[in-house]
Amino acid sequence: MKFIQYNLTGDVVEEYSTDISKWSAYPLGEKVRITTITGKEYVGFWNTFIMDHQLPTEIKVDLDEETGELRSNKDIADYVPVKEIAKVEAILHSNPRWGTRATNEFVFAKPVKIDPEISSFFKNWPQKSTQPK
């Protein structure tokens, strides 16, 4: 199975192929896109650990996509058998608790460009990038 982890803007942070039981860490709470060997895709937040050789993934929440607000606390969970998974893609820090927009889509954020000359707040801000090259 292939595992790809992206940062918020879509740059690959980590990529490898391995058995899911050998993962060093699970992308709990992160937005994931799971692709099965038949090509079917599931998108949602990784909700829990693997149970009974199935991957419970919270696929959708009752969400107003325009406002990003929950309409209710209802969610739909799909169970994907681990043996059918060909690829798992995850976006680091994509949980709305980190300040990202709530959505049921697998989308990347646009890079934020700050001009330190425009705002005095950023004049002494460190210029070093923390993103992988």
N, CA, C and O atoms as a Tinker XYZ file with bonds, in Angstrom:
   532  protein
     1  N      0.846000   -1.164000    0.000000    73     2
     2  CA     0.000000    0.000000    0.000000    64     1     3
     3  C      0.897000    1.234000    0.000000    63     2     4     5
     4  O      1.943000    1.261000    0.649000    81     3
     5  N      0.472000    2.239000   -0.730000    73     3     6
     6  CA     1.239000    3.477000   -0.808000    64     5     7
     7  C      0.663000    4.492000    0.180000    63     6     8     9
     8  O     -0.554000    4.619000    0.319000    81     7
     9  N      1.551000    5.206000    0.857000    73     7    10
    10  CA     1.147000    6.262000    1.789000    64     9    11
    11  C      1.831000    7.553000    1.365000    63    10    12    13
    12  O      3.049000    7.592000    1.193000    81    11
    13  N      1.041000    8.611000    1.195000    73    11    14
    14  CA     1.576000    9.925000    0.840000    64    13    15
    15  C      1.025000   10.935000    1.831000    63    14    16    17
    16  O     -0.183000   11.004000    2.054000    81    15
    17  N      1.913000   11.712000    2.422000    73    15    18
    18  CA     1.495000   12.757000    3.354000    64    17    19
    19  C      1.930000   14.102000    2.782000    63    18    20    21
    20  O      3.089000   14.293000    2.414000    81    19
    21  N      0.970000   15.034000    2.714000    73    19    22
    22  CA     1.211000   16.363000    2.158000    64    21    23
    23  C      1.180000   17.405000    3.269000    63    22    24    25
    24  O      0.613000   17.167000    4.335000    81    23
    25  N      1.791000   18.562000    3.016000    73    23    26
    26  CA     1.559000   19.692000    3.907000    64    25    27
    27  C      0.289000   20.392000    3.417000    63    26    28    29
    28  O     -0.326000   19.948000    2.448000    81    27
    29  N     -0.096000   21.458000    4.066000    73    27    30
    30  CA    -1.372000   22.114000    3.736000    64    29    31
    31  C     -1.438000   22.647000    2.309000    63    30    32    33
    32  O     -2.526000   22.759000    1.745000    81    31
    33  N     -0.284000   22.978000    1.713000    73    31    34
    34  CA    -0.295000   23.533000    0.356000    64    33    35
    35  C     -0.096000   22.474000   -0.718000    63    34    36    37
    36  O     -0.043000   22.805000   -1.902000    81    35
    37  N      0.015000   21.203000   -0.327000    73    35    38
    38  CA     0.079000   20.125000   -1.298000    64    37    39
    39  C      1.461000   19.604000   -1.621000    63    38    40    41
    40  O      1.601000   18.739000   -2.486000    81    39
    41  N      2.497000   20.108000   -0.947000    73    39    42
    42  CA     3.839000   19.574000   -1.153000    64    41    43
    43  C      3.967000   18.246000   -0.406000    63    42    44    45
    44  O      3.489000   18.115000    0.720000    81    43
    45  N      4.607000   17.273000   -1.030000    73    43    46
    46  CA     4.787000   15.963000   -0.403000    64    45    47
    47  C      5.798000   16.076000    0.735000    63    46    48    49
    48  O      6.923000   16.535000    0.534000    81    47
    49  N      5.390000   15.657000    1.922000    73    47    50
    50  CA     6.251000   15.655000    3.103000    64    49    51
    51  C      6.885000   14.276000    3.273000    63    50    52    53
    52  O      8.063000   14.155000    3.611000    81    51
    53  N      6.083000   13.242000    3.033000    73    51    54
    54  CA     6.548000   11.872000    3.222000    64    53    55
    55  C      5.807000   10.967000    2.250000    63    54    56    57
    56  O      4.612000   11.140000    2.009000    81    55
    57  N      6.531000    9.998000    1.692000    73    55    58
    58  CA     5.913000    9.052000    0.767000    64    57    59
    59  C      6.648000    7.720000    0.868000    63    58    60    61
    60  O      7.876000    7.670000    0.787000    81    59
    61  N      5.887000    6.645000    1.046000    73    59    62
    62  CA     6.507000    5.325000    1.100000    64    61    63
    63  C      5.450000    4.256000    0.852000    63    62    64    65
    64  O      4.249000    4.520000    0.918000    81    63
    65  N      5.918000    3.049000    0.569000    73    63    66
    66  CA     5.032000    1.899000    0.407000    64    65    67
    67  C      5.328000    0.908000    1.521000    63    66    68    69
    68  O      6.484000    0.566000    1.772000    81    67
    69  N      4.283000    0.453000    2.181000    73    67    70
    70  CA     4.445000   -0.493000    3.282000    64    69    71
    71  C      3.098000   -1.101000    3.631000    63    70    72    73
    72  O      2.057000   -0.665000    3.138000    81    71
    73  N      3.132000   -2.088000    4.468000    73    71    74
    74  CA     1.916000   -2.676000    5.004000    64    73    75
    75  C      1.365000   -1.718000    6.061000    63    74    76    77
    76  O      2.131000   -1.161000    6.848000    81    75
    77  N      0.071000   -1.526000    6.087000    73    75    78
    78  CA    -0.541000   -0.561000    7.009000    64    77    79
    79  C     -0.255000   -0.911000    8.469000    63    78    80    81
    80  O     -0.227000   -0.020000    9.318000    81    79
    81  N     -0.044000   -2.176000    8.771000    73    79    82
    82  CA     0.237000   -2.571000   10.153000    64    81    83
    83  C      1.639000   -2.159000   10.599000    63    82    84    85
    84  O      1.951000   -2.215000   11.789000    81    83
    85  N      2.481000   -1.750000    9.658000    73    83    86
    86  CA     3.848000   -1.350000    9.987000    64    85    87
    87  C      4.031000    0.170000   10.040000    63    86    88    89
    88  O      5.151000    0.658000   10.190000    81    87
    89  N      2.946000    0.906000    9.920000    73    87    90
    90  CA     3.058000    2.365000    9.984000    64    89    91
    91  C      3.582000    2.785000   11.347000    63    90    92    93
    92  O      3.223000    2.196000   12.366000    81    91
    93  N      4.421000    3.792000   11.362000    73    91    94
    94  CA     4.945000    4.298000   12.636000    64    93    95
    95  C      3.938000    5.221000   13.316000    63    94    96    97
    96  O      3.944000    5.352000   14.540000    81    95
    97  N      3.085000    5.851000   12.538000    73    95    98
    98  CA     2.060000    6.747000   13.096000    64    97    99
    99  C      0.867000    6.764000   12.153000    63    98   100   101
   100  O      1.016000    6.618000   10.940000    81    99
   101  N     -0.308000    6.942000   12.721000    73    99   102
   102  CA    -1.530000    7.034000   11.929000    64   101   103
   103  C     -1.931000    8.501000   11.805000    63   102   104   105
   104  O     -1.705000    9.279000   12.731000    81   103
   105  N     -2.517000    8.887000   10.685000    73   103   106
   106  CA    -2.923000   10.286000   10.513000    64   105   107
   107  C     -4.258000   10.593000   11.195000    63   106   108   109
   108  O     -5.190000   11.072000   10.549000    81   107
   109  N     -4.349000   10.322000   12.486000    73   107   110
   110  CA    -5.601000   10.524000   13.217000    64   109   111
   111  C     -6.066000   11.971000   13.121000    63   110   112   113
   112  O     -5.289000   12.894000   13.365000    81   111
   113  N     -7.316000   12.167000   12.772000    73   111   114
   114  CA    -7.902000   13.496000   12.701000    64   113   115
   115  C     -7.570000   14.258000   11.440000    63   114   116   117
   116  O     -8.111000   15.342000   11.222000    81   115
   117  N     -6.694000   13.726000   10.601000    73   115   118
   118  CA    -6.309000   14.430000    9.381000    64   117   119
   119  C     -7.262000   14.090000    8.241000    63   118   120   121
   120  O     -7.904000   13.040000    8.235000    81   119
   121  N     -7.334000   14.996000    7.285000    73   119   122
   122  CA    -8.115000   14.741000    6.074000    64   121   123
   123  C     -7.369000   13.688000    5.263000    63   122   124   125
   124  O     -6.173000   13.832000    5.010000    81   123
   125  N     -8.066000   12.635000    4.856000    73   123   126
   126  CA    -7.454000   11.575000    4.071000    64   125   127
   127  C     -8.271000   11.290000    2.817000    63   126   128   129
   128  O     -9.479000   11.519000    2.760000    81   127
   129  N     -7.563000   10.783000    1.823000    73   127   130
   130  CA    -8.214000   10.252000    0.623000    64   129   131
   131  C     -7.699000    8.822000    0.490000    63   130   132   133
   132  O     -6.499000    8.591000    0.342000    81   131
   133  N     -8.616000    7.877000    0.545000    73   131   134
   134  CA    -8.277000    6.465000    0.450000    64   133   135
   135  C     -8.702000    5.988000   -0.930000    63   134   136   137
   136  O     -9.844000    6.189000   -1.343000    81   135
   137  N     -7.778000    5.356000   -1.637000    73   135   138
   138  CA    -8.072000    4.796000   -2.951000    64   137   139
   139  C     -7.963000    3.281000   -2.850000    63   138   140   141
   140  O     -6.954000    2.750000   -2.385000    81   139
   141  N     -9.017000    2.586000   -3.292000    73   139   142
   142  CA    -9.017000    1.124000   -3.244000    64   141   143
   143  C     -8.348000    0.564000   -4.497000    63   142   144   145
   144  O     -8.050000    1.302000   -5.436000    81   143
   145  N     -8.118000   -0.736000   -4.500000    73   143   146
   146  CA    -7.490000   -1.370000   -5.660000    64   145   147
   147  C     -8.386000   -1.311000   -6.895000    63   146   148   149
   148  O     -7.906000   -1.480000   -8.016000    81   147
   149  N     -9.685000   -1.071000   -6.698000    73   147   150
   150  CA   -10.604000   -0.922000   -7.835000    64   149   151
   151  C    -10.705000    0.526000   -8.301000    63   150   152   153
   152  O    -11.390000    0.813000   -9.283000    81   151
   153  N    -10.023000    1.445000   -7.602000    73   151   154
   154  CA   -10.033000    2.851000   -7.999000    64   153   155
   155  C    -11.077000    3.703000   -7.289000    63   154   156   157
   156  O    -11.141000    4.910000   -7.520000    81   155
   157  N    -11.889000    3.108000   -6.438000    73   155   158
   158  CA   -12.893000    3.879000   -5.704000    64   157   159
   159  C    -12.205000    4.733000   -4.645000    63   158   160   161
   160  O    -11.292000    4.271000   -3.961000    81   159
   161  N    -12.652000    5.991000   -4.513000    73   159   162
   162  CA   -12.047000    6.906000   -3.544000    64   161   163
   163  C    -13.013000    7.227000   -2.415000    63   162   164   165
   164  O    -14.217000    7.387000   -2.620000    81   163
   165  N    -12.449000    7.315000   -1.216000    73   163   166
   166  CA   -13.171000    7.740000   -0.028000    64   165   167
   167  C    -12.426000    8.940000    0.531000    63   166   168   169
   168  O    -11.204000    8.905000    0.674000    81   167
   169  N    -13.155000    9.997000    0.848000    73   167   170
   170  CA   -12.535000   11.198000    1.415000    64   169   171
   171  C    -13.202000   11.502000    2.741000    63   170   172   173
   172  O    -14.425000   11.438000    2.862000    81   171
   173  N    -12.399000   11.829000    3.726000    73   171   174
   174  CA   -12.935000   12.192000    5.027000    64   173   175
   175  C    -11.817000   12.360000    6.028000    63   174   176   177
   176  O    -10.645000   12.440000    5.659000    81   175
   177  N    -12.176000   12.413000    7.281000    73   175   178
   178  CA   -11.188000   12.532000    8.350000    64   177   179
   179  C    -10.907000   11.148000    8.912000    63   178   180   181
   180  O    -11.831000   10.377000    9.172000    81   179
   181  N     -9.627000   10.835000    9.100000    73   179   182
   182  CA    -9.251000    9.551000    9.684000    64   181   183
   183  C     -9.756000    9.571000   11.111000    63   182   184   185
   184  O     -9.316000   10.387000   11.921000    81   183
   185  N    -10.667000    8.686000   11.416000    73   183   186
   186  CA   -11.403000    8.762000   12.666000    64   185   187
   187  C    -10.837000    7.900000   13.776000    63   186   188   189
   188  O    -10.939000    8.267000   14.946000    81   187
   189  N    -10.244000    6.767000   13.444000    73   187   190
   190  CA    -9.838000    5.843000   14.493000    64   189   191
   191  C     -8.790000    4.874000   13.981000    63   190   192   193
   192  O     -8.373000    4.946000   12.825000    81   191
   193  N     -8.369000    3.972000   14.844000    73   191   194
   194  CA    -7.419000    2.935000   14.467000    64   193   195
   195  C     -8.127000    1.820000   13.704000    63   194   196   197
   196  O     -9.356000    1.773000   13.658000    81   195
   197  N     -7.359000    0.942000   13.118000    73   195   198
   198  CA    -7.907000   -0.186000   12.366000    64   197   199
   199  C     -8.526000   -1.190000   13.333000    63   198   200   201
   200  O     -7.926000   -1.550000   14.346000    81   199
   201  N     -9.747000   -1.639000   13.000000    73   199   202
   202  CA   -10.437000   -2.636000   13.820000    64   201   203
   203  C    -10.962000   -3.732000   12.906000    63   202   204   205
   204  O    -11.536000   -3.443000   11.856000    81   203
   205  N    -10.773000   -4.966000   13.290000    73   203   206
   206  CA   -11.283000   -6.111000   12.533000    64   205   207
   207  C    -10.882000   -6.060000   11.060000    63   206   208   209
   208  O    -11.677000   -6.390000   10.181000    81   207
   209  N     -9.660000   -5.652000   10.803000    73   207   210
   210  CA    -9.114000   -5.574000    9.444000    64   209   211
   211  C     -9.906000   -4.631000    8.543000    63   210   212   213
   212  O     -9.901000   -4.787000    7.322000    81   211
   213  N    -10.576000   -3.669000    9.131000    73   211   214
   214  CA   -11.288000   -2.653000    8.367000    64   213   215
   215  C    -10.864000   -1.287000    8.871000    63   214   216   217
   216  O    -10.524000   -1.109000   10.040000    81   215
   217  N    -10.892000   -0.349000    7.977000    73   215   218
   218  CA   -10.503000    1.003000    8.318000    64   217   219
   219  C    -11.750000    1.862000    8.451000    63   218   220   221
   220  O    -12.344000    2.232000    7.438000    81   219
   221  N    -12.169000    2.192000    9.684000    73   219   222
   222  CA   -13.317000    3.078000    9.823000    64   221   223
   223  C    -12.874000    4.508000    9.533000    63   222   224   225
   224  O    -11.991000    5.041000   10.204000    81   223
   225  N    -13.473000    5.101000    8.562000    73   223   226
   226  CA   -13.133000    6.467000    8.191000    64   225   227
   227  C    -14.404000    7.291000    8.209000    63   226   228   229
   228  O    -15.386000    6.945000    7.552000    81   227
   229  N    -14.390000    8.375000    8.955000    73   227   230
   230  CA   -15.541000    9.266000    8.978000    64   229   231
   231  C    -15.520000   10.003000    7.651000    63   230   232   233
   232  O    -14.700000   10.898000    7.445000    81   231
   233  N    -16.401000    9.636000    6.766000    73   231   234
   234  CA   -16.336000   10.140000    5.405000    64   233   235
   235  C    -16.966000   11.523000    5.276000    63   234   236   237
   236  O    -16.366000   12.420000    4.685000    81   235
   237  N    -18.123000   11.698000    5.801000    73   235   238
   238  CA   -18.806000   12.986000    5.653000    64   237   239
   239  C    -19.407000   13.402000    6.987000    63   238   240   241
   240  O    -19.774000   12.564000    7.811000    81   239
   241  N    -19.499000   14.686000    7.179000    73   239   242
   242  CA   -20.248000   15.228000    8.305000    64   241   243
   243  C    -21.355000   16.080000    7.722000    63   242   244   245
   244  O    -21.261000   16.514000    6.574000    81   243
   245  N    -22.397000   16.325000    8.489000    73   243   246
   246  CA   -23.509000   17.148000    8.018000    64   245   247
   247  C    -23.041000   18.597000    8.027000    63   246   248   249
   248  O    -23.263000   19.335000    8.987000    81   247
   249  N    -22.389000   18.988000    6.937000    73   247   250
   250  CA   -21.669000   20.248000    6.867000    64   249   251
   251  C    -22.218000   21.124000    5.754000    63   250   252   253
   252  O    -22.480000   20.645000    4.650000    81   251
   253  N    -22.391000   22.395000    6.039000    73   251   254
   254  CA   -22.723000   23.374000    5.008000    64   253   255
   255  C    -21.404000   23.789000    4.366000    63   254   256   257
   256  O    -20.620000   24.511000    4.983000    81   255
   257  N    -21.147000   23.343000    3.134000    73   255   258
   258  CA   -19.862000   23.596000    2.470000    64   257   259
   259  C    -19.595000   25.085000    2.243000    63   258   260   261
   260  O    -18.438000   25.502000    2.198000    81   259
   261  N    -20.638000   25.882000    2.100000    73   259   262
   262  CA   -20.434000   27.316000    1.856000    64   261   263
   263  C    -19.960000   28.053000    3.100000    63   262   264   265
   264  O    -19.108000   28.937000    3.012000    81   263
   265  N    -20.506000   27.694000    4.256000    73   263   266
   266  CA   -20.141000   28.400000    5.486000    64   265   267
   267  C    -19.110000   27.640000    6.314000    63   266   268   269
   268  O    -18.447000   28.225000    7.170000    81   267
   269  N    -18.973000   26.336000    6.062000    73   267   270
   270  CA   -18.067000   25.522000    6.865000    64   269   271
   271  C    -18.630000   25.184000    8.232000    63   270   272   273
   272  O    -17.910000   24.668000    9.087000    81   271
   273  N    -19.902000   25.464000    8.451000    73   271   274
   274  CA   -20.544000   25.209000    9.746000    64   273   275
   275  C    -21.281000   23.871000    9.725000    63   274   276   277
   276  O    -21.842000   23.470000    8.705000    81   275
   277  N    -21.268000   23.195000   10.865000    73   275   278
   278  CA   -22.027000   21.956000   10.996000    64   277   279
   279  C    -23.512000   22.264000   11.079000    63   278   280   281
   280  O    -23.928000   23.185000   11.781000    81   279
   281  N    -24.311000   21.483000   10.354000    73   279   282
   282  CA   -25.763000   21.619000   10.455000    64   281   283
   283  C    -26.285000   20.756000   11.595000    63   282   284   285
   284  O    -27.307000   21.069000   12.207000    81   283
   285  N    -25.572000   19.662000   11.875000    73   283   286
   286  CA   -25.929000   18.773000   12.986000    64   285   287
   287  C    -24.671000   17.999000   13.376000    63   286   288   289
   288  O    -23.615000   18.161000   12.764000    81   287
   289  N    -24.796000   17.170000   14.383000    73   287   290
   290  CA   -23.660000   16.356000   14.819000    64   289   291
   291  C    -23.625000   14.995000   14.132000    63   290   292   293
   292  O    -22.869000   14.111000   14.536000    81   291
   293  N    -24.444000   14.827000   13.093000    73   291   294
   294  CA   -24.506000   13.546000   12.396000    64   293   295
   295  C    -23.308000   13.391000   11.464000    63   294   296   297
   296  O    -22.841000   14.357000   10.861000    81   295
   297  N    -22.822000   12.164000   11.360000    73   295   298
   298  CA   -21.782000   11.869000   10.393000    64   297   299
   299  C    -22.053000   10.503000    9.780000    63   298   300   301
   300  O    -22.824000    9.703000   10.309000    81   299
   301  N    -21.405000   10.262000    8.663000    73   299   302
   302  CA   -21.555000    8.998000    7.960000    64   301   303
   303  C    -20.203000    8.304000    7.985000    63   302   304   305
   304  O    -19.202000    8.880000    7.558000    81   303
   305  N    -20.164000    7.093000    8.474000    73   303   306
   306  CA   -18.906000    6.350000    8.515000    64   305   307
   307  C    -18.956000    5.224000    7.495000    63   306   308   309
   308  O    -19.899000    4.433000    7.477000    81   307
   309  N    -17.948000    5.156000    6.656000    73   307   310
   310  CA   -17.786000    4.046000    5.727000    64   309   311
   311  C    -16.649000    3.182000    6.240000    63   310   312   313
   312  O    -15.678000    3.694000    6.799000    81   311
   313  N    -16.763000    1.893000    6.054000    73   311   314
   314  CA   -15.725000    0.965000    6.493000    64   313   315
   315  C    -15.063000    0.359000    5.268000    63   314   316   317
   316  O    -15.712000   -0.301000    4.456000    81   315
   317  N    -13.779000    0.587000    5.147000    73   315   318
   318  CA   -13.018000    0.118000    3.999000    64   317   319
   319  C    -12.122000   -1.035000    4.454000    63   318   320   321
   320  O    -11.259000   -0.828000    5.308000    81   319
   321  N    -12.299000   -2.247000    3.909000    73   319   322
   322  CA   -11.412000   -3.349000    4.287000    64   321   323
   323  C     -9.961000   -3.016000    3.936000    63   322   324   325
   324  O     -9.674000   -2.565000    2.827000    81   323
   325  N     -9.064000   -3.235000    4.870000    73   323   326
   326  CA    -7.659000   -2.883000    4.696000    64   325   327
   327  C     -7.065000   -3.561000    3.463000    63   326   328   329
   328  O     -6.269000   -2.950000    2.750000    81   327
   329  N     -7.438000   -4.806000    3.205000    73   327   330
   330  CA    -6.865000   -5.540000    2.067000    64   329   331
   331  C     -7.250000   -4.921000    0.722000    63   330   332   333
   332  O     -6.617000   -5.223000   -0.290000    81   331
   333  N     -8.271000   -4.065000    0.688000    73   331   334
   334  CA    -8.701000   -3.428000   -0.555000    64   333   335
   335  C     -8.064000   -2.058000   -0.781000    63   334   336   337
   336  O     -8.277000   -1.449000   -1.829000    81   335
   337  N     -7.291000   -1.567000    0.179000    73   335   338
   338  CA    -6.712000   -0.226000    0.067000    64   337   339
   339  C     -5.412000   -0.273000   -0.724000    63   338   340   341
   340  O     -4.506000   -1.041000   -0.399000    81   339
   341  N     -5.325000    0.555000   -1.767000    73   339   342
   342  CA    -4.112000    0.657000   -2.580000    64   341   343
   343  C     -3.278000    1.863000   -2.170000    63   342   344   345
   344  O     -2.048000    1.828000   -2.225000    81   343
   345  N     -3.966000    2.946000   -1.752000    73   343   346
   346  CA    -3.237000    4.178000   -1.435000    64   345   347
   347  C     -3.991000    4.982000   -0.386000    63   346   348   349
   348  O     -5.219000    5.069000   -0.409000    81   347
   349  N     -3.226000    5.571000    0.536000    73   347   350
   350  CA    -3.773000    6.500000    1.526000    64   349   351
   351  C     -2.995000    7.799000    1.394000    63   350   352   353
   352  O     -1.767000    7.808000    1.474000    81   351
   353  N     -3.720000    8.904000    1.190000    73   351   354
   354  CA    -3.114000   10.227000    1.136000    64   353   355
   355  C     -3.657000   11.026000    2.307000    63   354   356   357
   356  O     -4.850000   10.960000    2.603000    81   355
   357  N     -2.801000   11.776000    2.971000    73   355   358
   358  CA    -3.219000   12.555000    4.139000    64   357   359
   359  C     -2.635000   13.957000    4.053000    63   358   360   361
   360  O     -1.537000   14.158000    3.534000    81   359
   361  N     -3.391000   14.926000    4.573000    73   359   362
   362  CA    -2.926000   16.313000    4.625000    64   361   363
   363  C     -2.641000   16.657000    6.081000    63   362   364   365
   364  O     -3.544000   16.658000    6.917000    81   363
   365  N     -1.368000   16.951000    6.377000    73   363   366
   366  CA    -0.962000   17.330000    7.731000    64   365   367
   367  C     -1.709000   18.574000    8.203000    63   366   368   369
   368  O     -1.949000   19.489000    7.415000    81   367
   369  N     -2.071000   18.612000    9.458000    73   367   370
   370  CA    -2.716000   19.767000   10.094000    64   369   371
   371  C     -3.993000   20.203000    9.369000    63   370   372   373
   372  O     -4.320000   21.390000    9.351000    81   371
   373  N     -4.714000   19.250000    8.771000    73   371   374
   374  CA    -5.920000   19.588000    8.013000    64   373   375
   375  C     -7.192000   19.535000    8.843000    63   374   376   377
   376  O     -8.268000   19.855000    8.337000    81   375
   377  N     -7.094000   19.142000   10.096000    73   375   378
   378  CA    -8.267000   19.124000   10.960000    64   377   379
   379  C     -8.662000   20.563000   11.277000    63   378   380   381
   380  O     -7.792000   21.377000   11.585000    81   379
   381  N     -9.951000   20.899000   11.211000    73   379   382
   382  CA   -10.376000   22.273000   11.514000    64   381   383
   383  C     -9.929000   22.779000   12.885000    63   382   384   385
   384  O     -9.905000   23.988000   13.114000    81   383
   385  N     -9.576000   21.882000   13.793000    73   383   386
   386  CA    -9.053000   22.322000   15.096000    64   385   387
   387  C     -7.736000   23.072000   14.948000    63   386   388   389
   388  O     -7.346000   23.824000   15.841000    81   387
   389  N     -7.046000   22.874000   13.822000    73   387   390
   390  CA    -5.788000   23.578000   13.546000    64   389   391
   391  C     -6.054000   24.905000   12.838000    63   390   392   393
   392  O     -5.114000   25.621000   12.493000    81   391
   393  N     -7.312000   25.233000   12.623000    73   391   394
   394  CA    -7.645000   26.513000   12.006000    64   393   395
   395  C     -7.912000   26.447000   10.517000    63   394   396   397
   396  O     -8.074000   27.485000    9.876000    81   395
   397  N     -7.961000   25.246000    9.949000    73   395   398
   398  CA    -8.273000   25.140000    8.526000    64   397   399
   399  C     -9.784000   25.160000    8.327000    63   398   400   401
   400  O    -10.546000   24.920000    9.263000    81   399
   401  N    -10.201000   25.444000    7.116000    73   399   402
   402  CA   -11.620000   25.495000    6.775000    64   401   403
   403  C    -12.208000   24.083000    6.807000    63   402   404   405
   404  O    -11.607000   23.143000    6.285000    81   403
   405  N    -13.362000   23.941000    7.410000    73   403   406
   406  CA   -14.051000   22.649000    7.437000    64   405   407
   407  C    -14.634000   22.369000    6.058000    63   406   408   409
   408  O    -15.357000   23.197000    5.503000    81   407
   409  N    -14.319000   21.212000    5.514000    73   407   410
   410  CA   -14.846000   20.811000    4.209000    64   409   411
   411  C    -14.848000   19.293000    4.112000    63   410   412   413
   412  O    -14.065000   18.615000    4.777000    81   411
   413  N    -15.726000   18.775000    3.285000    73   411   414
   414  CA   -15.757000   17.344000    3.014000    64   413   415
   415  C    -14.967000   17.018000    1.754000    63   414   416   417
   416  O    -15.083000   15.911000    1.228000    81   415
   417  N    -14.170000   17.951000    1.260000    73   415   418
   418  CA   -13.385000   17.756000    0.048000    64   417   419
   419  C    -11.907000   17.604000    0.398000    63   418   420   421
   420  O    -11.453000   18.102000    1.428000    81   419
   421  N    -11.165000   16.920000   -0.456000    73   419   422
   422  CA    -9.717000   16.756000   -0.278000    64   421   423
   423  C     -9.051000   17.868000   -1.083000    63   422   424   425
   424  O     -8.745000   17.696000   -2.263000    81   423
   425  N     -8.833000   19.002000   -0.435000    73   423   426
   426  CA    -8.276000   20.173000   -1.123000    64   425   427
   427  C     -7.115000   20.739000   -0.320000    63   426   428   429
   428  O     -7.042000   20.588000    0.900000    81   427
   429  N     -6.212000   21.393000   -1.038000    73   427   430
   430  CA    -5.055000   22.021000   -0.407000    64   429   431
   431  C     -5.300000   23.514000   -0.257000    63   430   432   433
   432  O     -6.091000   24.101000   -0.994000    81   431
   433  N     -4.615000   24.120000    0.701000    73   431   434
   434  CA    -4.715000   25.560000    0.934000    64   433   435
   435  C     -3.795000   26.289000   -0.040000    63   434   436   437
   436  O     -2.826000   25.721000   -0.544000    81   435
   437  N     -4.109000   27.530000   -0.290000    73   435   438
   438  CA    -3.233000   28.361000   -1.110000    64   437   439
   439  C     -2.119000   28.898000   -0.223000    63   438   440   441
   440  O     -2.362000   29.243000    0.934000    81   439
   441  N     -0.892000   28.973000   -0.755000    73   439   442
   442  CA     0.202000   29.519000    0.055000    64   441   443
   443  C     -0.075000   30.972000    0.435000    63   442   444   445
   444  O     -0.612000   31.744000   -0.359000    81   443
   445  N      0.293000   31.321000    1.637000    73   443   446
   446  CA     0.118000   32.694000    2.108000    64   445   447
   447  C      1.422000   33.434000    1.887000    63   446   448   449
   448  O      2.481000   33.002000    2.343000    81   447
   449  N      1.336000   34.548000    1.186000    73   447   450
   450  CA     2.529000   35.360000    0.953000    64   449   451
   451  C      2.369000   36.655000    1.731000    63   450   452   453
   452  O      1.378000   37.370000    1.580000    81   451
   453  N      3.355000   36.941000    2.559000    73   451   454
   454  CA     3.306000   38.131000    3.406000    64   453   455
   455  C      4.422000   39.070000    2.980000    63   454   456   457
   456  O      5.582000   38.667000    2.894000    81   455
   457  N      4.075000   40.306000    2.718000    73   455   458
   458  CA     5.072000   41.320000    2.385000    64   457   459
   459  C      5.407000   42.065000    3.667000    63   458   460   461
   460  O      4.586000   42.841000    4.157000    81   459
   461  N      6.611000   41.845000    4.228000    73   459   462
   462  CA     6.958000   42.493000    5.499000    64   461   463
   463  C      7.029000   44.012000    5.400000    63   462   464   465
   464  O      7.008000   44.696000    6.423000    81   463
   465  N      7.112000   44.548000    4.190000    73   463   466
   466  CA     7.159000   46.002000    4.018000    64   465   467
   467  C      5.779000   46.634000    4.199000    63   466   468   469
   468  O      5.675000   47.817000    4.523000    81   467
   469  N      4.729000   45.855000    3.991000    73   467   470
   470  CA     3.370000   46.391000    4.103000    64   469   471
   471  C      2.938000   46.502000    5.557000    63   470   472   473
   472  O      2.318000   47.492000    5.944000    81   471
   473  N      3.253000   45.509000    6.355000    73   471   474
   474  CA     2.821000   45.493000    7.747000    64   473   475
   475  C      4.028000   45.567000    8.674000    63   474   476   477
   476  O      4.955000   44.764000    8.558000    81   475
   477  N      4.018000   46.517000    9.582000    73   475   478
   478  CA     5.133000   46.658000   10.516000    64   477   479
   479  C      5.199000   45.478000   11.490000    63   478   480   481
   480  O      6.254000   45.199000   12.058000    81   479
   481  N      4.072000   44.785000   11.681000    73   479   482
   482  CA     4.044000   43.631000   12.571000    64   481   483
   483  C      5.044000   42.563000   12.116000    63   482   484   485
   484  O      5.640000   41.872000   12.941000    81   483
   485  N      5.220000   42.435000   10.805000    73   483   486
   486  CA     6.069000   41.387000   10.255000    64   485   487
   487  C      7.494000   41.845000    9.943000    63   486   488   489
   488  O      8.275000   41.067000    9.396000    81   487
   489  N      7.849000   43.080000   10.274000    73   487   490
   490  CA     9.182000   43.588000    9.923000    64   489   491
   491  C     10.310000   42.746000   10.512000    63   490   492   493
   492  O     11.314000   42.521000    9.836000    81   491
   493  N     10.175000   42.273000   11.750000    73   491   494
   494  CA    11.226000   41.482000   12.392000    64   493   495
   495  C     10.891000   39.991000   12.439000    63   494   496   497
   496  O     11.491000   39.238000   13.206000    81   495
   497  N      9.946000   39.576000   11.627000    73   495   498
   498  CA     9.513000   38.183000   11.581000    64   497   499
   499  C     10.607000   37.341000   10.913000    63   498   500   501
   500  O     11.198000   37.789000    9.930000    81   499
   501  N     10.893000   36.131000   11.422000    73   499   502
   502  CA    11.917000   35.285000   10.790000    64   501   503
   503  C     11.546000   34.970000    9.341000    63   502   504   505
   504  O     10.382000   34.708000    9.041000    81   503
   505  N     12.508000   34.996000    8.466000    73   503   506
   506  CA    12.268000   34.766000    7.042000    64   505   507
   507  C     12.522000   33.323000    6.613000    63   506   508   509
   508  O     12.268000   32.978000    5.459000    81   507
   509  N     13.014000   32.478000    7.511000    73   507   510
   510  CA    13.340000   31.103000    7.168000    64   509   511
   511  C     12.065000   30.294000    6.937000    63   510   512   513
   512  O     11.116000   30.380000    7.716000    81   511
   513  N     12.053000   29.522000    5.879000    73   511   514
   514  CA    10.920000   28.661000    5.566000    64   513   515
   515  C     11.004000   27.378000    6.384000    63   514   516   517
   516  O     12.081000   26.801000    6.539000    81   515
   517  N      9.865000   26.937000    6.905000    73   515   518
   518  CA     9.817000   25.678000    7.654000    64   517   519
   519  C      9.286000   24.547000    6.787000    63   518   520   521
   520  O      9.176000   23.410000    7.246000    81   519
   521  N      8.956000   24.853000    5.533000    73   519   522
   522  CA     8.411000   23.845000    4.631000    64   521   523
   523  C      9.540000   23.020000    4.024000    63   522   524   525
   524  O     10.622000   23.550000    3.774000    81   523
   525  N      9.304000   21.726000    3.781000    73   523   526
   526  CA    10.337000   20.899000    3.149000    64   525   527
   527  C     10.586000   21.359000    1.721000    63   526   528   529
   528  O      9.693000   21.886000    1.058000    81   527
   529  N     11.808000   21.151000    1.264000    73   527   530
   530  CA    12.160000   21.568000   -0.104000    64   529   531
   531  C     12.033000   20.435000   -1.069000    63   530   532
   532  O     12.289000   20.607000   -2.260000    81   531
